[in-house]
Structure formats: structure tokens, C-alpha cells
Amino acid sequence: MDIIDIAIKLGMIAAVFGALVNVVPIMVWVERRGSAMMQNRRGPNRIGPFGLLQSLADGVKFIWKEDRIPAHVDRFYYILAPIVSLIPAFMTFAVIPFASTLVIDGREIVFQLADLNIGIIYILSITSLSVYGIILAAWSSNNKYALLGGLRSSAQMISYELSMGIALVGVLMVFSSVSLRDIALMQGQTLIQLGPIAIPKWGVFVQPLGFLIFLTTVFAETNRLPFDLPEGESEIIAGYHLEYGSMKFALFFMAEYVNMTIGSAVIATLYFGGWQLLPGMDFLLQVLPLSGLSLEIARIGLEISSFLVKVFFFLWFFVWVRWTIPRFRFDQVMTFGWKFLLPLSLLNLVLTSLMIYFGVI
């Protein structure tokens, strides 16, 4: 790898990091504005046009707010906990491809930070680390309400990770790969040709039940409604981050939204073709008066746009569900995970095996 390759990779890392950081204030505004629309109220509308600068003002407030550390906490682990929660969230995006490859003067540019051939296993292993940040925060706070929230979170995440992993096995069986780039590439194939309409081999079409299971488990893993029991403020005051304030609380806040973004990106990659162009984009690419390198750059731009549209749709879906479905009780969450989702994920595995054996997919 020469200096140019290193510069390209560093530039890509900076772009991805910047995008993940900036998606937090954007999604905070979308969530607050979207919930206001659903509840027939105004939402943020004072700072900037349509309240667009409200998130920036909140960020400045968190930065300058007094950062107190309570005397009764375990200081080292108390400070470490939000960092442990945030770092795995950023690390996960490293293996997600957001476009195909671009060749310039014989140099191949791969739009993926790390092209690992075990991408799905990497995602499962890194995302499982985030629970340690929650447990550290709960334990180091020396607060019974925070500890109760941490215990709820660990039980919930362990329960739903099992169904998530089994649901992903169905995708691996269909595409015979654990590389996210290979899976996204194979979803460009045609599954069914109905006259002029071609149905692509997207994961949602070959694994509809697996998609529903995975989507549900992502909500549980990100502690979003209706699975936000670890933060059930009506029952345990505020959950595992009860003793946190200022930027330490903001890091937990940021980790949640980055995890939402990662979950949306994984869903888009595994079940909706990843960077594969949305309907109509291929026609636009054909009619553009471009050729050669400029056409290839336009293709990459459309692929990134297609990927971002899918990601932002599911980010909005997170908001939509939050203000539509009420919170479950903790016993309902555990019952749903172990007695419904787990048998359903095993059933999906059996059905996928039979469909592959009989050549249906």
C-alpha cells in the first residue's frame, strides 16, 4: 500500500467518521420534529429556521455544562463506561460497503473501510461489546436504579442476540458468504423476471421472515421503543445512565444514535441490496450525457445515494415506531424474545434449508 492508498483510506475514514458524528444532531432534530408532527404540535421552532439549529445549541450546552462526578461512584469505571459504549458503535461501520469499486488509472478504490471476509461475524462480535459499557455504567454508579437498568439491558441484549444470529444464518446460507461486500454484490442478481419487471435477489425477497426477525432484534439491541426497558424512566427513574450528566451523558446519547445508524446500514446491506441502485436510477445513469471516468464517478455517486436513502428510511422507521407503539413490560420483552422470536428464527432456518435443498432459492 503506497502513500496514495493510505491518503485515500484516511480520507474515507474521516468522511465516514464525520458522517456518523453529524447524523446524531440530524436525527435528534428529525426525532423531535417528527414526533411533533405525529402529535399535532410544533416541536423545535425557535433556534434557526424550522428549529434546525436546536440540536447544535443542545450540543454546545452539553459541552459547557458542569461535568460533576458524584462522590459515591467508582471513578475509573464511571469515566470508562461511556467510552466503551461509543467506540464499538463507530468500529462496526468499518466493514459496511457503501458503494462498489472505482478504478482510476489502474488503481482500484474500494468504498469500504475494511474489506473483511468475515464481515457479519465482525459485526456480531463488536456490537456485543456495547453491553459492557452499559454494565460498567450501571455498576460503577453505585445506584440501585442504575444497576436495575443495567441488568435489564444485559438480559435483553443477550436474549435477542441469539435470535439475531440465527436469523443471519439464513442470509449466510442463501448467499454462501459472510462477507458483506459479496452479499451486497450478489443481491444485484435477478430473482424473478416478470416481463419488463425484474425482481432483484434482495435479502428481503429471499428471507422475508428472517428480515422481520432481524428488524425486531435490532430494535431490542439498540434499546429503542418498544424495547427501551433499560431506560424505562417511568419505572426506574432513568436507567443505567441515571448518575451521568454533561458530555458523559451525551456520549451515551450519541452511542444510541450511531447504533441506530449502524443497524439501519446493516439492514440495508443484507436485505435491501446495499449500494444496488433503486428503481429508476439505472435509467438515469443511461441517459446522462457522460462517458468513461465521469460516468463511473456518476455511478458511484448514485450508488452512495441509493445506500443513504435506504439507511435514512430505516432511521425514520426507528422514529416512526417509537411514537407509535407503547413500551412493553419487562416480562413481555423476555417472553417475546425466548418463546416467540427464538422458535420463529429456528423455523426460518429450517424453511431456508428446505428451500435451498429443493432449489427454490
N, C-alpha and C positions, 0 to 999 in steps of 0.2 A: 504494500500500500504506500503510494508516494504522497507528497505534500498536498497535491491537488485533491486526492481522495480523502485525506484527513480533513482538509478545509471543507469539502462538500459534506462530509459526515458531521462535522462540528456545526456547520450552518443548519443542517437538518435537525440536529438535536436542539439547537437554540430555537428554531421555528416551532418544533413540537412542544417544547417546554413553555414557550411564550403563549402558544395556543391554549394549553391546558391551564395555565395561570389565568388567562383572560376569560376563559369560559366560566369561571366562578362568578365574577361580578355580573356577567351577562345573564347567566342562569338565575342568579338571585333576583335580578330585575324581572326576568321572564316569569319566575315563580310568583313574585309579589304582584306583578301586573296581571298575570293570567288568573290568579286566584281572585283578584278584584273583579275581573270581567265575569267570572263564574258566579260570584256572589252579588253582582249588581252594585258594585261600589267603585270608587275612583282608583284606589291604590296610590303608589308614589307619583306625585304630580307637581311637586314644588321645586325640586332642585334639578335644573336643566329641563329641556323640552321632553314632555311625557315622563318626567322623573328619571331620565336616563342617567343622570349623574348621582342619583341617590346611592347606588352601590359604591361609587368612588368615595362619596362622603363617609359612608359606613366604614370603608377600608381605612381611610385617614383616621377616623375615630378609634378604630382598633389599635392602630399603630401608636397613637399618642396617649391612649388610656393607661392609667397607672397599672403596672404589672405586679400585683401583690402575690406573694407566695404564703399561704396560710402556715402558721407555726406548727400545726399538728401533722403535716404531710411528710412523707418520705421524699426529701428534696430531690435527690438524684433521679429516681424513677418518675417522680412527678413531672420533672422537666423533660425527661426522655420520652414519655408516653406520646405526646402529640407528634414528635418527630418520627417515631416508629409507625404511627398511623399514616403519616403523609408520604414518606419515602416509598413504601411499596406501591402506593397508588400511582406515582409517577413512573416507577420502574416497569410497571405492567405494560405500558404503551409501547415499549421498546420493540416488541415482536409483532405489532399490528401493522400490516401493509396498508397504505392509503392510496396507492397507485401502482401501475405496472412499472416496467423498466423503460428508461430513455437512453438511447445510445447517441453520444456526441463525440465525433472524431475517434471512433473506436473505443471510447470509454463508456462503460455501462453504469448508469446511475440507478440504483435500486431504492425505491421510495419506501424504505423500511429501516428503522434504526439498527435492528439486529435480525438477520435472516436465519433464525434458528430452525433446525429441522424438527424440534420438539416444542414448537410454539405453544400448543394447547397445554402441555404438561407444565411449561414455564409459567403460564398464566395462572393455572390452578395452584401451583406451589407458592408463587409470590403473593397472590391475593389472600391466601390462607394466613400470611404473616400479619395482616392488618388487625386480626383479633388480639394479637399480643399487645398492641398499643392501647386497645380498649381495656384489656385486663390490667395492664400496668397502671392506667389512669384510675381505674376503679379501686385497685388495691392500695396504691400509693396515696390516695386521697384520705385514707383512714376515716371514711364516712360510710355509714351503713347503707344509705340510699344509693350512693355511687357504686358501692360493691354489689348491691342488688341489680343495678342496671348492667354492670359488667358481667355478672353471672347469667343474666338473661341473654345478653349478646352472645356470649360464648356458646351457650346451649343452642341458641337459634342458628348461629352460623355453622356449627358442626352438623346440626340436623339437616340443614338444607344443602350443605356442600356435597353430601352423599348423593342426593337426587340430582344435583347439578352435574356431578361427574358421570353418573350413569347415563344421563341424557346426552352428554357429549360423546359417549362411546358410540351411540347411534350414528352421529356425524362421522366419526372416525371410520366406522365400518362401511359407510356408503362411499366415502371418498378415499379410503385406504391410505390416509396420511394424517400425521399430527402436525404438519407444517401449515401455518395459516396462509402463507403465500400459495402453496399448492392447492389448498382448499378453495381459496378465492379464485384462482385461475381455472379450476375445474368447473366452477359454477358458471363459467361463460359458455359451457356446452348447452345444446338444446335438449330438453327433456321430452317435449311433445310438440309436434308440428301440426297445427290446426289451420290448414290453408295458408293464408298470408301471416297468420299469427303464430309466433314461436314462443312457447313457454320455456324459459331458461331452467337449467338444473340448479336452481337456488335451493339452499338447505330447507327453507320453509315449505317447499313443494315436495321434497322427498322425505322430510322429517317434520310434518306438521305437529304431531303430538310431542315430539322432542322439543320443538320450538316453544310450545306453550309451557312445558315443564321448565325449560331453561329460563324463559322470561319471568316466570313466577319466582324461581330461586334467585334471580338477580335482584329482584325487589327485596327479598329477605336478606341477601348478603350485603346490600347497601343500606340496610336499616331504614328503608323508606316505607311510608304508609302503603298498605295496611299492616306492615311488619315492623313498625318503629317502636316495638316494646322496650328496647334498651333505653330509649329516650322518653318513655311514657310519662310526661310531666304531670298528667292528671293522677298518676298512681304513685310515682316515686320521685316527685319534685322535678328532677331534670336528668336523671340517669347518671351515666359514668362520668360526664364532664361537669358535674354539679359544682365542684370546687375550682373550676377553671374560669379565667376571665382574660380580657385583653387579647394579645396576639396568640396566646396558647389556646384559647377557645377558638380563635379564628383559624388556627391550623386544623383543628378537628372539623370545623365547618368546611374548610377548603378540601380536606380529605374526602368528605362525603360527596361533594360535587364532582371532584376528579374521579372518584369511584363510579359515580353515575355515568360520566363520560366514557370511562373505560368499558363499563357494562354495555352501553349503547354501541360502542365501536365493535366489541366482540360479537354482539347480536347481528350488527350489520355485516360483519365479515363472514360469520359462519352460516347465517340463514338468509341473507339478502344480497349475496353476490359481492360484498365488499366494494371494491372500486368499479365493478362492472357497471356499464353505463345504464342509466334509467331510460325507459322508453322515450324515443324522440331524440335523444342525444346523439345516437349513431347517425340519424338522418341529418342532424345539424352539422356533424363532422363532415359528411359527404358534400354538403352544399357550400361549405366555407371555401372561399377562393384562396386556398393555401396549398402548399405542397412541400415536400422534403422535410427539413428540420422544423420549420414553422408549423407544419401540420402535426408533427409528432408532439411539439410543445402544446399545441391546442388540445390534442388528445389527452395528454397528461393533466392539463387544466380541467377538462371535462370529467376525467376520472376522479380527481380530487374533489371536484364539486359534487359529483354523484355520491361519493363516500360521505361528505359532510352533510348533505341533505338527509341521508339515511340516519346518520348519527343524531342530528338535531331533531328529527322526527321522534326518535325514541327518547331523547331528553325531554321533549314536550310531553310525551306519553307518561313519563315519570310524574310530571306536574299534574297532568290531567287526572291520573289515578289518585294522587294524593288528595285532591279536593273533590273526589267522587265517592271513594269507598272509605267507610269508617275503620278505625283501628280494631284489630282482633284482640280478644283476650289471650293471655299467655298460654292457657291450656288449649285454646283453639289453634294457636300457632303450632304448638308441638304435635297436636293430634293431626292437623292437616299435613304437616311435614312427614311424620312417620307412618300414619295409617292410610294416607291418600296419595301423596306425591311419590313416596318411595315405591309402593306397589305399581303405580302407574308408570314410573320410569323403567321398572323391570319388565312390565308388559310391553313398553315401547321397544326395549332391547330384543325381546322375543319376536315381536312383529317384524322388526327390521331384519333379524336373522332369516326369518321365513321368506321375506320379500327378496332378499339377496339370493337365497338358495334357489328359489323358483324363477329368478331372473326378471322380477318385476321392476327392480331398480338396479 
